[in-house]
Amino acid sequence: GHISEDVSRGVTRVAATDHAFAAVKNDGSVVTWGSEHLGGNSEEVKAELGGVVHVVGNVFAFAAVKDRGSVVTWGRQECGGNSTQVRGDLAADVSEVVAGARAFAALKTCGSVVTWGD
């Protein structure tokens, strides 16, 4: 897919799904490109993608951890791109997110784990 924003400078991290990429920039914004339905289009959550410190991808979706410990997801819904069912658990205090093939797990600062996806 076409990269619509400049990623020639200011990128601090890069993550991938099987069909898309996400770059975290030094201002906390995220630039995505690749297959639109498999993580390459983050327009639906663009307003939420500020203050991002880390992004992880699975086969078809991304999860971004923000500086205050909340998580934003996008990509194929059933593969973790839709985290609505656990939104309350992902609103704060997440220290790390890891990816399985079609799911994510978030480690919270209290030591609990939240999972979503297939």
C-alpha positions as CSV (number, residue, x, y, z in Angstrom):
1,G,0.0,0.0,0.0
2,H,0.9,3.6,-0.4
3,I,2.5,5.5,2.5
4,S,0.6,8.7,2.8
5,E,2.7,10.3,5.5
6,D,6.5,10.9,5.7
7,V,8.4,8.1,7.4
8,S,11.8,9.2,6.3
9,R,12.6,10.7,9.7
10,G,11.4,10.7,13.3
11,V,10.4,7.0,13.4
12,T,11.2,5.3,16.7
13,R,9.6,1.9,16.3
14,V,8.1,-0.2,13.5
15,A,5.7,-3.1,13.7
16,A,4.1,-5.4,11.1
17,T,1.2,-7.7,10.5
18,D,1.4,-10.2,7.6
19,H,0.0,-7.5,5.3
20,A,0.7,-4.0,6.8
21,F,3.2,-1.9,8.7
22,A,2.8,0.7,11.5
23,A,5.5,3.2,12.4
24,V,5.6,5.1,15.7
25,K,7.0,8.6,15.4
26,N,8.9,10.5,18.0
27,D,5.9,12.7,18.6
28,G,3.8,9.7,19.6
29,S,1.8,9.6,16.3
30,V,1.4,6.4,14.2
31,V,1.7,6.0,10.5
32,T,0.2,2.9,8.9
33,W,0.3,1.4,5.4
34,G,-0.4,-1.8,3.6
35,S,-3.6,-3.8,3.2
36,E,-6.4,-1.5,4.4
37,H,-8.5,-4.2,6.1
38,L,-5.6,-6.0,7.7
39,G,-4.0,-3.1,9.7
40,G,-2.8,-0.8,6.9
41,N,-5.6,1.7,7.5
42,S,-5.9,3.3,11.0
43,E,-8.2,6.1,10.0
44,E,-11.0,4.9,12.3
45,V,-8.8,5.3,15.4
46,K,-6.5,8.1,14.2
47,A,-7.9,10.5,16.8
48,E,-6.9,8.0,19.5
49,L,-3.4,7.4,18.2
50,G,-1.5,10.1,20.1
51,G,1.0,9.5,22.8
52,V,1.8,6.0,21.5
53,V,5.0,4.4,22.8
54,H,4.8,0.9,21.4
55,V,2.9,-1.0,18.7
56,V,2.6,-4.7,18.2
57,G,1.1,-6.6,15.3
58,N,-0.3,-10.1,14.9
59,V,-1.2,-11.7,11.6
60,F,-4.0,-9.2,10.8
61,A,-4.3,-6.5,13.5
62,F,-2.3,-4.0,15.6
63,A,-2.4,-2.9,19.2
64,A,-0.8,0.3,20.4
65,V,0.1,1.0,24.0
66,K,-0.1,4.7,24.9
67,D,2.0,6.7,27.4
68,R,-0.7,6.5,30.0
69,G,-1.1,2.7,29.7
70,S,-4.2,2.6,27.5
71,V,-4.5,0.4,24.4
72,V,-5.9,1.2,20.9
73,T,-6.5,-1.5,18.4
74,W,-7.3,-1.7,14.7
75,G,-7.2,-4.2,11.8
76,R,-9.3,-7.3,11.3
77,Q,-11.9,-7.3,14.0
78,E,-12.0,-10.9,14.9
79,C,-8.2,-11.1,15.2
80,G,-8.0,-8.5,17.9
81,G,-8.5,-5.4,15.8
82,N,-11.7,-4.8,17.8
83,S,-11.1,-4.7,21.5
84,T,-14.6,-3.4,22.5
85,Q,-15.4,-6.3,24.8
86,V,-12.3,-5.5,27.0
87,R,-12.2,-1.8,26.5
88,G,-12.6,-1.0,30.2
89,D,-9.7,-3.3,31.0
90,L,-7.5,-1.6,28.4
91,A,-8.3,2.0,29.4
92,A,-5.3,2.3,31.8
93,D,-2.5,0.6,33.6
94,V,-1.3,-1.7,30.7
95,S,2.5,-2.1,30.7
96,E,2.9,-4.5,27.8
97,V,1.0,-6.1,24.9
98,V,2.1,-9.3,23.2
99,A,0.6,-10.9,20.1
100,G,-0.4,-14.4,19.2
101,A,-1.4,-15.3,15.6
102,R,-4.9,-13.9,15.9
103,A,-5.1,-12.5,19.4
104,F,-3.4,-10.2,21.9
105,A,-2.6,-10.4,25.6
106,A,-2.1,-7.3,27.7
107,L,-0.1,-7.3,31.0
108,K,-1.4,-4.8,33.5
109,T,0.7,-3.2,36.2
110,C,-1.3,-5.1,38.9
111,G,0.0,-8.4,37.4
112,S,-3.3,-9.4,35.7
113,V,-3.5,-10.4,32.0
114,V,-6.3,-9.4,29.6
115,T,-6.8,-11.2,26.3
116,W,-8.9,-10.6,23.2
117,G,-9.2,-11.9,19.6
118,D,-9.6,-15.4,18.3
